[in-house]
Amino acid sequence: MVSFEALVNWTILVALISSTTSYLFMRYGTFRNIVLNLTDFTESDIQKIRGWIRWKL
């Protein structure tokens, strides 16, 4: 059985992740803009990753 403390910790963690995600999408709009603004990825890097993902799937 899961303890009450563990449930509270998971609830807080999920709330923090949800709030952070909402803030980032409100500020930058799209996942691509988030990646471009918060990392040193370039547009060509994103295209390479998208091509790799399509090739794998």
N, C-alpha and C positions, 0 to 999 in steps of 0.2 A: 504494500500500500504506500502511496506517495504522501509525504508529510505536507502539512499546511505551509511550512516554511519554503519547501521546494516549489509549491504551486505559486506562492507569492513571488519568489525569485524569477520563475519563468514568465509570470505575468508582467513583471517590471521589464524584463529583457525584451519581450515581444512588444510592449508599449514603446520602448526606446527605439527599437528597430523600425517600427511602424511610423513613429513621429519623424525620425530622420529621413526615411524614404519619402514621406509626404513632403517634407520641407525641400528636399533636393529636387523632386519633380515639380513643385510649385516654382522654385527659383529658376531651374534650367529648362524645364519643359519636356525634354526627351532624354532617353538613356544615352543616346549619342552625345548630346550636349553635356551631360553629366561627366561622361568619360573624357571628353575633350577638355573640359574646364578643370577637372580635378586631378588629371594625370598628365603625363607628358606624351600620351599617344597622339598621333597625327591622323588625319583623314585616311591616308594610305594604310596605316596600321590597322584601322578599323575595317577597311575593305579586305585586307589580307586575312584577318580573323574571321570575317563573315564567309569568305571563300573556303577557309579551312573547315568551318562548322558545316557548311553545305556539303563539302566533300565527305566529311565523316558521317553525316546523317543521310 
